[in-house]
């Protein structure tokens, strides 16, 4: 892939004052100590981080503002984009467990860059890894009905689950065939034992069997708290083997990964992991799939 044009399909910008999880006493988080990012992270710093990287477009993914301020988050990011030209697409939040999500989607649909919704469904026996109130939300009929409604708005669903939840997530994807699902962080492989990897691989194969699911290659440092090129290569290659390159897309997960690495080092690790693939595969992972899925 000569002269690559790279899309970062997963990053955040934020104002500390808007994020409940950054305010008050330090709380244990899935990605470890986070003093370095308990501050504003504006688009200017993000652009400084990726300077010289070849990244030409990006997707903002919701950063867990207070749920009742779901529209405020999208409105703020849209204003940032209007002023700076970045990001190029927005994934916002909506409460998919309410009786009818359409009034929320009607409010969000006014923002030109909105391309999707994320409501995190991941649940784990380890309370520090747990976000959703229960493990089986993907099977909830109310949630399934509301996710299906995303198709009427042309929106994707950014799906976040652990390996043990992938069977239910595959049922959700089957119940909503007109919605594209973007699996966050390649299924969040956290158990690196042979058994854990086998469960993850089986779940990934189940999800890949649904043609409306693609996988985001991002946040591989979440559970090891470092930039490990060998670890990145293993997950990237295993994911591409299951989904195919044209159903995989790169994301930086910045500024979270900034806790342990630079943007340049992180991107270099991903590019190296894909170095042995052909030009078409690398073009899909680093640009084409994101452009197709998020429509820009």
KEDREN-909098 format. One line per 8 residues: number of its first residue (from 1); their letters; for each residue x, y, z of N, C-alpha, C. Coordinates in nm, 2 decimals, padded with zeros to 4 digits. Each point is the difference from the previous one (the first is absolute). Layout:
% KEDREN-909098
NUM) A) X/Y/Z/X/Y/Z/X/Y/Z | ...
***
This chain:
% KEDREN-909098
1) XXXXXXXX) 00.09/-00.12/00.00/-00.09/00.12/00.00/00.09/00.12/00.00 | 00.03/00.06/-00.12/00.09/00.11/-00.01/-00.08/00.13/00.04 | 00.07/00.09/00.07/-00.06/00.13/00.03/-00.13/-00.02/00.07 | -00.01/-00.08/00.11/-00.12/-00.03/00.07/-00.08/00.11/00.05 | -00.13/00.00/-00.02/-00.09/00.09/00.07/-00.07/-00.08/00.10 | 00.02/00.03/00.13/-00.04/-00.08/00.11/-00.12/00.06/00.07 | -00.09/-00.08/00.04/-00.12/00.04/00.08/00.01/-00.05/00.14 | 00.00/00.08/00.10/-00.01/-00.04/00.14/-00.15/-00.01/00.03
9) XXXXXXXX) -00.04/-00.12/00.01/-00.15/-00.03/00.02/-00.04/00.00/00.15 | 00.09/00.04/00.09/-00.05/00.00/00.14/00.09/00.09/00.08 | -00.05/00.12/00.04/00.08/00.08/00.09/-00.10/00.09/00.08 | 00.05/00.07/00.09/-00.08/00.08/00.09/00.06/00.14/00.00 | -00.08/00.10/00.03/00.05/00.13/00.05/-00.10/00.04/00.11 | 00.05/00.07/00.10/-00.09/00.03/00.11/00.04/00.12/00.08 | -00.10/00.05/00.07/00.02/00.10/00.11/-00.02/-00.08/00.13 | 00.09/00.01/00.08/-00.01/-00.07/00.13/-00.13/00.03/00.07
17) XXXXXXXX) -00.04/00.12/00.00/-00.12/00.04/00.07/-00.13/-00.07/-00.04 | 00.00/-00.06/-00.12/-00.11/-00.07/-00.06/-00.01/-00.15/00.04 | 00.11/-00.05/00.05/00.01/-00.15/00.02/00.00/-00.04/00.15 | -00.11/-00.06/00.04/-00.01/-00.04/00.14/00.11/-00.09/00.04 | 00.05/-00.08/-00.09/00.10/-00.10/00.04/00.14/00.06/00.02 | 00.01/00.13/-00.05/00.13/00.07/00.03/-00.01/00.09/00.11 | -00.11/00.02/00.06/-00.02/00.09/00.11/00.00/-00.07/00.14 | 00.02/00.07/00.10/-00.01/-00.06/00.14/00.12/-00.09/00.02
25) XXXXXXXX) -00.02/-00.09/00.11/00.12/-00.09/00.03/00.03/-00.09/-00.11 | 00.13/-00.04/-00.01/00.05/-00.09/-00.10/-00.07/-00.14/00.03 | -00.06/-00.05/-00.11/-00.06/-00.13/00.01/00.08/-00.10/-00.08 | 00.01/-00.13/00.04/00.06/-00.10/-00.08/-00.06/-00.01/-00.14 | 00.08/-00.01/-00.11/-00.05/00.00/-00.13/00.06/-00.12/-00.07 | -00.06/-00.04/-00.11/00.04/-00.12/-00.07/00.14/00.02/-00.06 | 00.04/00.12/-00.03/00.13/00.03/-00.06/00.10/00.04/00.10 | -00.02/-00.01/00.13/00.10/00.02/00.10/00.00/00.15/00.05
33) XXXXXXXX) 00.10/00.04/00.07/00.01/00.14/00.04/00.00/00.10/-00.11 | -00.07/00.11/00.02/-00.03/00.09/-00.11/00.02/00.15/00.03 | 00.09/00.02/00.10/00.03/00.14/00.03/00.03/00.09/-00.12 | 00.08/-00.06/-00.09/00.05/00.08/-00.11/-00.11/00.05/-00.10 | -00.12/-00.06/00.01/-00.11/00.04/-00.09/-00.12/00.06/00.08 | 00.02/00.03/00.13/-00.10/00.06/00.07/00.00/00.16/-00.02 | -00.02/00.03/-00.13/00.01/00.14/-00.04/-00.07/00.02/-00.13 | 00.00/00.12/-00.05/-00.06/00.02/-00.13/00.09/-00.06/-00.11
41) XXXXXXXX) -00.06/-00.06/-00.10/00.07/-00.06/-00.11/-00.08/00.06/-00.12 | 00.05/00.11/-00.05/-00.07/00.07/-00.11/00.06/-00.05/-00.14 | -00.07/00.04/-00.10/00.03/-00.04/-00.14/00.14/00.04/-00.04 | 00.05/00.12/00.05/00.13/00.04/-00.03/00.11/-00.09/00.04 | -00.02/-00.06/00.13/00.10/-00.09/00.05/-00.01/-00.13/-00.08 | -00.12/-00.04/-00.03/-00.01/-00.13/-00.08/00.07/00.02/-00.14 | -00.02/00.12/-00.06/00.07/00.02/-00.13/00.15/00.01/00.01 | 00.05/00.05/00.12/00.14/00.00/00.02/00.05/-00.14/00.02
49) XXXXXXXX) -00.08/-00.09/00.07/00.04/-00.13/00.02/00.02/-00.08/-00.13 | -00.09/00.03/-00.10/00.00/-00.08/-00.12/00.08/00.07/-00.11 | 00.06/00.11/00.03/00.08/00.07/-00.11/00.10/-00.09/-00.06 | 00.00/00.01/-00.14/00.10/-00.08/-00.07/-00.03/-00.15/-00.02 | -00.12/-00.04/00.05/-00.03/-00.14/00.00/-00.06/-00.05/-00.13 | -00.05/00.09/-00.08/-00.08/-00.04/-00.12/-00.15/-00.02/00.03 | -00.04/00.03/00.12/-00.15/-00.01/00.03/-00.06/00.13/-00.06 | -00.10/-00.02/-00.08/-00.07/00.11/-00.07/-00.15/00.02/00.04
57) XXXXXXXX) -00.05/-00.10/00.07/-00.14/00.01/00.05/-00.02/-00.08/00.13 | -00.10/00.03/00.07/-00.02/-00.07/00.13/-00.15/-00.01/00.04 | -00.02/-00.09/00.09/-00.14/-00.02/00.05/00.01/00.02/00.15 | -00.09/00.09/00.06/-00.01/00.02/00.14/-00.10/-00.10/00.05 | 00.03/-00.07/00.11/-00.09/-00.10/00.07/-00.03/00.05/00.14 | -00.12/00.00/00.04/-00.05/00.06/00.12/00.08/-00.04/00.12 | 00.01/00.10/00.09/00.10/-00.02/00.11/-00.07/00.00/00.14 | -00.13/-00.04/00.00/-00.08/-00.02/00.12/-00.02/00.13/00.08
65) XXXXXXXX) -00.05/00.10/-00.06/-00.06/00.11/00.07/-00.12/-00.05/00.08 | -00.05/00.08/00.09/-00.12/-00.04/00.08/-00.11/-00.03/-00.11 | -00.07/-00.12/00.02/-00.09/-00.04/-00.10/-00.10/00.10/-00.04 | -00.05/00.08/00.09/-00.10/00.10/-00.03/00.05/00.11/-00.09 | 00.13/00.01/-00.02/00.07/00.10/-00.08/00.05/-00.06/-00.13 | -00.07/-00.10/-00.05/00.04/-00.07/-00.12/00.00/00.09/-00.12 | -00.09/00.09/-00.01/00.00/00.10/-00.11/00.11/00.10/00.01 | 00.02/00.05/00.13/00.11/00.10/00.02/00.13/-00.05/-00.05
73) XXXXXXXX) 00.03/-00.13/00.02/00.13/-00.06/-00.05/00.01/00.01/-00.15 | -00.10/-00.04/-00.07/00.00/00.00/-00.15/00.01/00.14/-00.05 | -00.08/00.09/00.06/00.00/00.14/-00.04/00.14/00.07/00.02 | 00.06/-00.03/00.11/00.14/00.05/00.02/00.10/-00.05/-00.10 | 00.00/-00.13/-00.02/00.09/-00.06/-00.10/-00.03/00.06/-00.14 | -00.13/00.01/-00.04/-00.03/00.06/-00.12/00.06/00.14/-00.02 | -00.01/00.08/00.11/00.05/00.14/00.00/00.16/-00.01/-00.02 | 00.06/-00.09/00.07/00.15/-00.02/-00.02/00.03/-00.03/-00.14
81) XXXXXXXX) -00.08/-00.09/-00.06/00.03/-00.03/-00.14/-00.03/00.12/-00.10 | -00.10/00.07/00.03/-00.03/00.12/-00.08/00.11/00.10/00.00 | 00.06/00.01/00.12/00.11/00.10/00.01/00.13/-00.05/-00.04 | 00.03/-00.13/00.01/00.14/-00.05/-00.02/00.01/-00.09/-00.12 | -00.12/-00.05/-00.05/00.01/-00.10/-00.11/00.02/-00.14/00.05 | 00.01/-00.02/00.13/00.02/-00.13/00.06/-00.10/-00.01/00.12 | -00.05/-00.12/00.03/00.00/-00.13/-00.08/-00.09/00.01/-00.12 | -00.01/-00.12/-00.07/-00.08/00.00/-00.13/-00.12/-00.09/00.02
89) XXXXXXXX) -00.02/-00.06/00.11/-00.12/-00.08/00.03/-00.01/-00.01/00.16 | -00.12/-00.01/00.04/-00.03/-00.01/00.15/-00.09/-00.12/00.03 | 00.05/-00.07/00.10/-00.09/-00.11/00.06/-00.04/00.05/00.14 | -00.13/00.03/00.01/-00.05/00.05/00.13/-00.06/-00.11/00.09 | -00.07/00.05/00.10/-00.06/-00.09/00.09/-00.16/00.02/00.00 | -00.07/-00.11/00.02/-00.14/00.00/00.02/-00.04/-00.11/00.09 | -00.10/00.01/00.08/-00.04/-00.10/00.09/-00.09/-00.10/-00.07 | 00.06/-00.11/-00.03/-00.07/-00.10/-00.08/-00.09/-00.10/00.08
97) XXXXXXXX) 00.00/00.03/00.13/-00.09/-00.08/00.09/-00.13/00.08/00.04 | -00.01/00.12/-00.06/-00.13/00.08/00.02/-00.11/-00.07/-00.08 | -00.12/00.04/00.02/-00.11/-00.07/-00.07/00.01/00.03/-00.15 | 00.03/00.12/-00.04/00.01/00.04/-00.14/00.11/00.10/-00.02 | 00.11/-00.04/-00.07/00.12/00.08/-00.01/-00.02/00.11/-00.11 | -00.10/-00.01/-00.08/-00.01/00.09/-00.11/-00.01/00.15/00.03 | -00.06/00.04/00.11/00.01/00.15/00.04/00.15/00.04/00.02 | 00.08/-00.09/00.06/00.14/00.04/00.02/00.07/00.00/-00.14
105) XXXXXXXX) -00.03/-00.09/-00.08/00.07/-00.01/-00.13/-00.05/00.12/-00.09 | -00.12/00.05/00.02/-00.05/00.11/-00.08/00.09/00.13/00.04 | 00.03/00.01/00.13/00.08/00.11/00.05/00.14/-00.01/-00.06 | 00.06/-00.12/00.00/00.14/-00.02/-00.04/00.01/00.02/-00.15 | -00.11/-00.04/-00.08/00.01/00.00/-00.14/00.02/00.14/-00.06 | -00.02/00.10/00.08/00.02/00.14/-00.05/00.14/00.04/-00.02 | 00.10/-00.09/00.05/00.14/00.03/-00.01/00.06/-00.07/-00.12 | 00.05/00.07/-00.09/00.04/-00.06/-00.13/00.10/-00.11/00.00
113) XXXXXXXX) 00.09/00.00/00.10/00.11/-00.10/00.01/-00.04/-00.12/00.07 | -00.12/-00.01/00.06/-00.04/-00.12/00.07/-00.01/-00.12/-00.09 | 00.07/-00.10/00.04/00.00/-00.13/-00.09/-00.04/-00.12/00.08 | 00.00/00.01/00.14/-00.03/-00.12/00.07/-00.02/00.03/00.15 | -00.03/-00.11/00.07/-00.03/00.00/00.14/00.08/-00.10/00.07 | 00.05/00.03/00.12/00.06/-00.10/00.08/-00.07/00.00/00.14 | -00.05/-00.11/00.04/-00.04/-00.03/00.14/00.08/-00.12/00.05 | 00.09/00.01/00.09/00.09/-00.11/00.03/-00.07/-00.11/00.08
121) XXXXXXXX) 00.01/-00.12/-00.06/-00.07/-00.12/00.06/00.10/-00.09/00.07 | 00.12/00.04/00.01/00.10/-00.10/00.06/-00.02/-00.02/00.15 | 00.00/-00.12/00.04/-00.02/-00.04/00.14/00.11/-00.11/00.02 | 00.05/00.00/00.12/00.11/-00.10/00.04/-00.02/-00.03/00.15 | 00.05/-00.12/00.03/00.00/-00.04/00.14/00.09/00.09/00.09 | 00.10/00.05/-00.06/00.09/00.09/00.06/-00.07/00.14/00.00 | -00.03/00.05/00.12/-00.08/00.12/00.01/00.07/00.12/-00.07 | 00.13/00.00/00.00/00.07/00.11/-00.06/-00.01/00.00/-00.15
129) XXXXXXXX) -00.03/-00.11/-00.06/-00.02/-00.01/-00.14/-00.15/00.01/-00.04 | -00.08/00.02/00.09/-00.15/00.00/-00.02/-00.05/00.13/-00.03 | -00.09/00.01/-00.10/-00.06/00.13/-00.04/-00.15/-00.01/00.00 | -00.05/-00.11/-00.06/-00.15/-00.02/-00.01/-00.05/-00.06/00.13 | -00.13/00.02/00.03/-00.06/-00.05/00.13/-00.01/-00.15/00.00 | -00.01/-00.06/-00.12/-00.01/-00.15/00.00/00.06/-00.05/-00.13 | 00.04/-00.13/-00.01/00.07/-00.05/-00.12/-00.08/-00.02/-00.12 | -00.14/-00.01/00.01/-00.08/-00.04/-00.11/-00.08/00.11/-00.06
137) XXXXXXXX) 00.05/00.12/00.00/-00.08/00.11/-00.05/-00.03/-00.02/-00.15 | 00.10/-00.06/-00.07/-00.02/-00.02/-00.15/-00.13/-00.08/-00.03 | -00.05/-00.08/00.09/-00.12/-00.08/-00.02/-00.12/00.07/00.05 | 00.01/00.12/00.05/-00.12/00.07/00.05/-00.09/00.05/-00.11 | -00.12/-00.04/00.00/-00.09/00.03/-00.12/-00.01/00.15/-00.02 | 00.00/00.08/00.10/-00.01/00.15/-00.01/00.12/00.05/-00.07 | 00.12/-00.04/00.04/00.12/00.04/-00.06/00.01/-00.04/-00.15 | -00.04/-00.13/-00.02/00.00/-00.05/-00.14/-00.09/00.09/-00.09
145) XXXXXXXX) -00.12/00.03/00.05/-00.09/00.08/-00.08/00.06/00.14/-00.02 | 00.06/00.06/00.10/00.06/00.13/-00.02/00.12/00.00/-00.09 | 00.08/-00.10/00.01/00.12/-00.01/-00.09/-00.05/-00.02/-00.15 | -00.10/-00.07/-00.02/-00.06/-00.02/-00.13/-00.04/00.13/-00.06 | -00.05/00.09/00.08/-00.04/00.14/-00.04/00.11/00.08/-00.06 | 00.12/-00.03/00.04/00.12/00.08/-00.05/00.00/-00.01/-00.16 | -00.05/-00.10/-00.06/00.00/-00.02/-00.14/-00.08/00.11/-00.07 | -00.11/00.04/00.06/-00.08/00.11/-00.05/00.07/00.13/-00.01
153) XXXXXXXX) 00.10/00.02/00.08/00.08/00.12/00.01/00.14/-00.01/-00.07 | 00.02/-00.11/-00.06/00.13/-00.03/-00.07/00.12/00.00/00.10 | -00.03/-00.05/00.12/00.11/00.01/00.10/00.05/-00.14/00.03 | 00.13/-00.01/00.03/00.06/-00.13/00.04/-00.01/-00.01/00.15 | 00.03/-00.12/00.05/00.00/-00.03/00.15/00.14/-00.04/00.03 | 00.07/00.08/00.09/00.13/-00.04/00.05/-00.02/-00.10/00.11 | 00.03/-00.12/-00.02/-00.03/-00.12/00.09/00.12/-00.03/00.09 | -00.02/00.01/00.13/00.11/-00.03/00.09/-00.03/-00.11/00.10
161) XXXXXXXX) 00.06/-00.12/-00.02/-00.03/-00.12/00.09/00.13/-00.07/00.02 | 00.00/-00.09/00.10/00.11/-00.09/00.02/-00.03/-00.13/-00.07 | 00.10/-00.09/00.00/-00.02/-00.13/-00.07/-00.12/-00.08/00.05 | -00.02/00.00/00.13/-00.11/-00.08/00.06/-00.14/00.05/-00.04 | 00.00/00.13/-00.06/-00.13/00.06/-00.04/-00.02/-00.01/-00.15 | 00.10/-00.06/-00.07/-00.01/00.01/-00.15/-00.11/-00.08/-00.06 | -00.04/-00.11/00.06/-00.11/-00.08/-00.05/-00.13/00.09/00.00 | -00.03/00.07/00.11/-00.11/00.09/00.01/00.01/00.11/-00.10
169) XXXXXXXX) 00.12/00.05/-00.01/00.02/00.11/-00.10/-00.03/-00.04/-00.14 | 00.04/-00.12/-00.03/-00.03/-00.06/-00.14/-00.15/-00.01/-00.02 | -00.07/-00.03/00.11/-00.15/-00.01/-00.02/-00.05/00.14/-00.02 | 00.05/00.10/00.07/-00.04/00.14/-00.02/00.02/00.04/-00.15 | 00.12/-00.03/-00.05/00.03/00.03/-00.14/-00.10/-00.07/-00.09 | -00.03/-00.12/00.03/-00.10/-00.08/-00.09/-00.14/00.07/00.01 | -00.03/00.05/00.12/-00.13/00.06/00.01/-00.02/00.14/-00.06 | 00.12/00.05/-00.04/00.00/00.14/-00.06/00.09/-00.01/-00.13
177) XXXXXXXX) -00.05/-00.07/-00.10/00.08/-00.02/-00.12/00.03/00.12/-00.08 | -00.08/00.11/00.02/00.02/00.12/-00.08/00.09/00.10/00.07 | 00.06/-00.03/00.12/00.09/00.08/00.07/00.14/-00.06/-00.01 | 00.10/00.09/-00.03/00.14/-00.04/00.01/00.05/00.01/00.14 | 00.06/-00.11/00.05/00.06/00.00/00.13/00.15/00.01/-00.01 | 00.05/00.09/00.08/00.15/00.02/00.00/00.05/-00.05/00.14 | 00.06/-00.12/00.00/00.04/-00.06/00.12/00.12/00.08/00.05 | -00.01/00.05/00.12/00.10/00.08/00.06/00.12/-00.08/00.05
185) XXXXXXXX) 00.12/00.05/-00.03/00.12/-00.05/00.05/00.02/-00.15/-00.03 | -00.05/-00.05/-00.11/00.02/-00.14/-00.04/-00.05/-00.09/00.11 | -00.10/00.04/00.07/-00.06/-00.09/00.10/00.07/00.00/00.13 | 00.09/00.09/00.03/00.05/00.02/00.13/00.06/-00.13/00.06 | 00.10/-00.05/-00.07/00.07/-00.12/00.05/00.07/00.03/00.13 | -00.05/-00.05/00.11/00.07/00.03/00.13/00.06/-00.12/00.07 | -00.05/-00.12/-00.04/00.05/-00.12/00.06/00.10/-00.06/-00.10 | 00.13/00.02/00.02/00.10/-00.04/-00.09/00.05/-00.15/00.01
193) XXXXXXXX) -00.07/-00.07/00.09/00.03/-00.15/00.01/-00.05/-00.07/-00.12 | 00.05/-00.12/-00.03/-00.04/-00.08/-00.11/-00.16/-00.01/00.00 | -00.05/-00.02/00.11/-00.15/-00.02/00.01/-00.07/00.13/-00.03 | 00.06/00.11/00.05/-00.07/00.13/-00.03/00.01/00.04/-00.14 | 00.12/-00.03/-00.06/00.01/00.03/-00.15/-00.10/-00.09/-00.08 | -00.01/-00.12/00.04/-00.09/-00.09/-00.07/-00.15/00.04/00.01 | -00.04/00.05/00.12/-00.14/00.05/00.01/-00.02/00.12/-00.08 | 00.10/00.09/00.00/00.00/00.12/-00.08/-00.01/-00.03/-00.15
201) XXXXXXXX) 00.08/-00.09/-00.05/00.00/-00.04/-00.14/-00.13/-00.06/-00.04 | -00.06/-00.08/00.08/-00.13/-00.06/-00.03/-00.11/00.10/00.00 | 00.01/00.10/00.09/-00.10/00.11/00.00/00.01/00.09/-00.12 | 00.13/00.02/-00.04/00.03/00.09/-00.12/-00.06/-00.07/-00.13 | 00.02/-00.13/00.00/-00.05/-00.07/-00.12/-00.15/00.00/00.00 | -00.06/-00.01/00.11/-00.15/00.01/00.01/-00.05/00.14/-00.05 | 00.07/00.11/00.04/-00.04/00.13/-00.04/00.03/00.02/-00.15 | 00.12/-00.05/-00.05/00.03/00.02/-00.14/-00.10/-00.07/-00.09
209) XXXXXXXX) -00.07/-00.11/00.05/-00.09/-00.06/-00.08/-00.12/00.09/-00.03 | -00.02/00.11/00.07/-00.10/00.09/-00.03/00.06/00.10/-00.10 | -00.05/00.02/-00.12/00.06/00.08/-00.10/-00.01/00.15/00.03 | -00.08/00.04/00.10/-00.01/00.14/00.03/00.08/00.04/00.12 | 00.11/-00.08/00.04/00.09/00.03/00.11/00.14/00.02/-00.06 | 00.06/00.11/00.04/00.14/00.03/-00.04/00.08/00.02/00.14 | 00.13/-00.01/-00.01/00.08/00.00/00.13/00.09/00.12/-00.01 | 00.01/00.08/00.11/00.09/00.11/00.02/00.13/-00.06/00.07
217) XXXXXXXX) 00.11/00.04/-00.06/00.13/-00.04/00.05/00.05/00.11/00.08 | -00.02/00.00/00.13/00.03/00.11/00.09/00.01/-00.04/00.14 | 00.06/00.08/00.08/00.01/-00.02/00.15/00.06/-00.13/00.04 | 00.10/-00.05/-00.07/00.06/-00.12/00.04/00.09/00.01/00.12 | 00.03/00.12/00.04/00.08/00.02/00.13/-00.08/00.01/00.12 | -00.14/-00.01/-00.01/-00.09/00.02/00.11/00.03/-00.09/00.12 | 00.03/-00.13/-00.02/00.02/-00.09/00.11/00.14/-00.03/00.04 | 00.09/00.05/-00.09/00.15/-00.03/00.03/00.07/00.14/00.04
225) XXXXXXXX) -00.07/00.11/-00.03/00.05/00.13/00.03/00.14/00.03/-00.06 | 00.01/-00.03/-00.12/00.13/00.03/-00.07/-00.03/-00.02/-00.15 | 00.09/00.06/-00.08/00.00/-00.02/-00.15/00.09/-00.12/-00.03 | -00.06/-00.11/-00.03/00.08/-00.13/-00.02/-00.02/-00.04/-00.15 | 00.09/00.03/-00.09/-00.02/-00.03/-00.14/-00.03/-00.15/-00.03 | 00.06/-00.09/00.08/-00.03/-00.14/-00.02/-00.14/-00.04/00.03 | -00.05/00.06/00.11/-00.14/-00.02/00.05/-00.10/00.06/-00.11 | 00.04/00.12/-00.05/-00.09/00.06/-00.10/00.00/-00.08/-00.13
233) XXXXXXXX) 00.11/-00.05/-00.04/00.01/-00.09/-00.12/-00.09/-00.12/00.02 | 00.01/-00.06/00.11/-00.08/-00.13/00.02/-00.15/00.03/-00.01 | -00.05/00.10/00.07/-00.14/00.03/00.00/-00.04/00.04/-00.14 | 00.08/00.09/-00.06/-00.04/00.05/-00.13/-00.01/-00.11/-00.10 | 00.10/-00.09/-00.01/00.00/-00.10/-00.09/-00.11/-00.11/00.02 | -00.02/-00.03/00.13/-00.11/-00.09/00.03/-00.13/00.05/-00.04 | -00.02/00.13/00.03/-00.13/00.07/-00.04/-00.02/00.00/-00.15 | 00.10/00.04/-00.07/-00.01/00.01/-00.15/-00.02/-00.14/-00.05
241) XXXXXXXX) 00.06/-00.10/00.06/-00.02/-00.14/-00.05/-00.15/-00.04/00.01 | -00.07/00.05/00.10/-00.14/-00.04/00.03/-00.09/00.09/-00.09 | 00.02/00.13/00.00/-00.09/00.09/-00.06/00.03/00.04/-00.15 | 00.13/-00.01/-00.03/00.04/00.05/-00.13/00.04/00.15/00.02 | 00.10/00.04/-00.08/00.04/00.14/00.01/-00.10/00.10/-00.03 | -00.09/-00.03/-00.09/-00.11/00.09/-00.05/-00.11/00.02/00.11 | 00.02/-00.07/00.11/-00.10/00.01/00.11/00.08/00.04/00.13 | 00.12/00.06/-00.02/00.08/00.05/00.12/00.04/00.14/-00.02
249) XXXXXXXX) 00.01/00.08/00.11/00.04/00.14/-00.01/00.08/00.04/00.12 | 00.10/00.08/-00.02/00.09/00.05/00.10/-00.06/00.11/00.08 | 00.03/00.00/00.14/-00.03/00.11/00.08/00.11/00.02/00.11 | 00.03/00.12/00.03/00.11/00.03/00.10/-00.04/-00.02/00.14 | -00.13/00.03/00.03/-00.05/00.01/00.14/00.08/00.11/00.08 | 00.04/00.10/-00.07/00.06/00.12/00.07/-00.10/00.09/00.06 | 00.03/00.05/00.12/00.12/00.01/00.07/00.03/-00.12/00.10 | -00.09/-00.10/00.01/00.02/-00.10/00.10/00.14/-00.07/-00.02
257) XXXXXXXX) 00.03/-00.04/-00.12/00.13/-00.06/-00.03/00.12/00.09/00.02 | -00.03/00.13/00.01/00.10/00.10/00.03/00.06/-00.02/00.14 | -00.07/-00.08/00.08/00.05/-00.03/00.14/00.13/-00.07/-00.01 | 00.02/-00.08/-00.10/00.12/-00.09/-00.01/00.08/00.01/-00.13 | -00.05/00.08/-00.10/00.08/00.01/-00.12/-00.03/00.13/-00.07 | 00.08/00.02/-00.11/-00.03/00.12/-00.09/-00.09/-00.05/-00.11 | -00.06/00.10/-00.07/-00.08/-00.04/-00.12/00.09/-00.06/-00.11 | 00.12/00.06/-00.02/00.09/-00.06/-00.10/00.04/-00.14/00.02
265) XXXXXXXX) 00.03/-00.03/00.13/00.04/-00.14/00.03/-00.11/-00.09/-00.01 | -00.12/00.04/00.04/-00.12/-00.09/-00.01/-00.03/-00.03/-00.14 | 00.00/00.11/-00.09/-00.04/-00.03/-00.14/00.11/-00.08/-00.07 | 00.13/00.02/00.04/00.11/-00.08/-00.06/-00.02/-00.15/00.03 | -00.05/-00.03/00.13/-00.02/-00.13/00.03/-00.11/-00.07/-00.08 | -00.11/00.08/-00.02/-00.11/-00.05/-00.09/00.04/-00.02/-00.14 | 00.08/00.10/-00.05/00.04/-00.01/-00.14/00.10/-00.12/-00.02 | 00.08/-00.02/00.10/00.10/-00.12/-00.01/-00.08/-00.13/00.01
273) XXXXXXXX) -00.11/00.00/00.08/-00.08/-00.13/00.01/-00.06/-00.03/-00.13 | -00.03/00.10/-00.08/-00.07/-00.03/-00.13/00.10/00.00/-00.11 | 00.13/00.01/00.02/00.09/00.03/-00.10/00.01/-00.12/-00.11 | -00.03/-00.12/00.05/00.01/-00.11/-00.10/-00.12/-00.02/-00.08 | -00.10/00.08/00.02/-00.13/-00.02/-00.08/00.01/00.08/-00.13 | -00.08/-00.03/-00.09/00.00/00.06/-00.13/-00.05/00.15/00.01 | 00.02/00.07/-00.10/-00.04/00.14/00.00/-00.15/00.02/00.02 | -00.08/-00.08/-00.06/-00.15/00.01/00.02/-00.04/-00.03/00.14
281) XXXXXXXX) 00.06/-00.09/00.07/-00.04/-00.03/00.13/00.04/00.11/00.09 | 00.12/00.06/-00.01/00.05/00.11/00.08/-00.08/00.12/-00.03 | -00.04/00.02/-00.12/-00.08/00.12/-00.03/-00.14/-00.01/00.06 | -00.06/-00.12/00.01/-00.12/-00.02/00.06/00.01/00.02/00.15 | 00.10/-00.05/00.07/00.01/00.01/00.14/00.02/00.15/00.05 | 00.08/00.07/-00.08/00.04/00.13/00.05/-00.08/00.11/-00.07 | -00.09/-00.03/-00.09/-00.08/00.11/-00.06/-00.13/-00.05/-00.05 | 00.00/-00.10/-00.09/-00.12/-00.03/-00.08/-00.12/-00.05/00.09
289) XXXXXXXX) 00.02/-00.08/00.09/-00.11/-00.05/00.08/-00.07/00.11/00.08 | 00.09/00.08/00.06/-00.06/00.11/00.08/-00.08/00.10/-00.08 | 00.06/00.03/-00.12/-00.07/00.09/-00.09/-00.14/-00.05/-00.04 | 00.00/-00.13/-00.03/-00.13/-00.07/-00.04/-00.10/00.00/00.12 | 00.05/-00.04/00.12/-00.09/-00.02/00.11/-00.05/00.13/00.06 | 00.09/00.10/00.01/-00.04/00.13/00.06/-00.04/00.10/-00.11 | 00.01/-00.03/-00.12/-00.05/00.08/-00.11/00.06/00.14/-00.01 | 00.13/00.01/-00.02/00.05/00.14/-00.03/00.11/-00.02/-00.10
***
